[in-house]
Amino acid sequence: MTEQPELNTGKAWSKMDPFSLRNRIEHGRSVAHIATFVMRTETEVREKAAELGIELKQERRPSAGALFLFGCAAHSIAASKIE
């Protein structure tokens, strides 16, 4: 999947952007959230974090099995409310 350019894509980072980046990482925000906030691509966010020596937390994506189980549980709850 190709990332879509954002408003600030390719532009120099402002003096405030690294602060925003660090702050949002420290508060556990996802790369996608940070990218939206600073109007950059996720790749730019990852590259800037690496340049600043900031470690990004590993983002967990639910496995297919977990999604299946969640879907089954949600269906069971919805069905029990209908009865």
C-alpha positions in Angstrom: 0.0 0.0 0.0 1.4 3.4 -1.0 1.2 6.2 1.5 -0.8 9.3 0.5 1.1 12.6 0.9 0.0 14.9 3.6 0.0 18.7 3.9 3.6 18.8 5.3 5.1 15.9 3.3 8.5 16.8 2.0 8.7 20.1 3.9 11.2 20.9 6.6 10.1 20.0 10.1 9.2 23.0 12.3 10.9 23.6 15.6 7.7 22.4 17.3 7.2 19.2 15.3 9.9 17.2 17.2 8.4 18.2 20.5 5.0 17.0 19.3 6.5 13.8 17.9 8.3 13.0 21.2 5.3 13.9 23.3 2.8 11.8 21.4 5.2 8.8 21.4 5.7 9.2 25.2 1.9 9.1 25.6 1.6 5.9 23.6 0.0 7.2 20.4 0.3 5.1 17.3 2.5 6.1 14.3 -0.7 6.6 12.3 -2.1 9.0 14.9 1.2 11.0 15.1 1.4 11.1 11.3 -2.1 12.6 11.1 -1.4 15.1 13.9 1.8 16.4 12.3 0.4 16.0 8.7 3.1 13.7 7.5 3.3 10.2 6.2 4.0 7.3 8.7 7.3 6.8 7.0 8.4 10.4 7.7 7.3 9.9 11.3 9.4 6.7 11.6 12.4 8.3 9.9 12.3 11.5 12.1 11.9 9.4 15.3 15.0 7.4 14.3 16.9 10.6 13.5 16.1 11.9 16.9 16.9 8.6 18.6 13.3 8.1 19.8 12.2 4.5 20.0 8.8 3.8 18.7 6.7 1.3 20.6 5.9 -1.9 18.6 2.4 -1.5 17.4 0.3 -4.6 18.0 -2.1 -5.6 15.3 -4.7 -8.2 16.3 -4.2 -11.6 14.7 -6.9 -13.1 12.4 -7.8 -15.5 15.2 -8.3 -12.7 17.7 -10.5 -10.8 15.2 -12.5 -13.9 14.6 -13.0 -14.5 18.3 -13.9 -10.9 18.9 -16.5 -11.1 16.1 -18.0 -14.3 17.5 -18.3 -12.7 21.0 -19.9 -9.6 19.6 -22.3 -11.6 17.6 -23.2 -13.7 20.7 -23.8 -10.6 22.8 -26.0 -9.0 20.1 -28.0 -12.3 19.6 -28.6 -12.6 23.3 -30.1 -9.1 23.5 -32.5 -9.9 20.7 -34.0 -12.9 22.5 
